[in-house]
């Protein structure tokens, strides 16, 4: 599978996990791809906490379920009806979680490339996650990014130090299939913008930008 095919086939997996634990060989290849990502000042500011203990997975799944309900209650009625059928996690069915973190102190005080744009540290971690995701797709492994959680809860759950930022919990595991279209498109939450709406020549477009509801 070339990189363009992996990009097109990649999906944020929720319901398609097969319930099997990923083997260590594939897991380490995927993490090696993540660790090969470019990073600001070559700091490699990421760490990967692999979580496979069923009790820990269950605790996190319960917390995420509570956060999902909080979000559902905040929605207007029409959006709530659209949201209700959408699964937002596969924490226990994936059998493996990878907590990705960002350490802003990695590399010392003077980081080449972060002097004027500090967020390049976080962006480096995002590049590692994208590498992980594409490598997983090429390996026939599904990935789901869980973002319905409170950071202090996850920090305490896996023992992340206070100065280190929690960036993501990724569900990682073998899948029965990958959907041909993203879930949020299939369930009518939001459609993808055409490329022509996103590409601009020479300057950012003026005029009104349609806001999301």
Buried (B, 14 or more C-beta within 10 A) or exposed (E): EEEEEBEEBBBBBBBBBBEEBBEEEBBEBBBEBBBEBEBBBEBBBBBBBBBBEEEBBEBBBEBBBEBBEEEBEEBEEEEEEBBEEBBBBBBBBBBBBBBBBBBBEBBEEEBEBBEEEEEBBBEBBBBBBBBBBBBBBBBEBBBBBBEBBBEEBBBEBBEBEEEBBBBBBBBBBBBEEBBEEBBBEEBEBEEEEEEEEEEEEEEEEEEEEEEEE
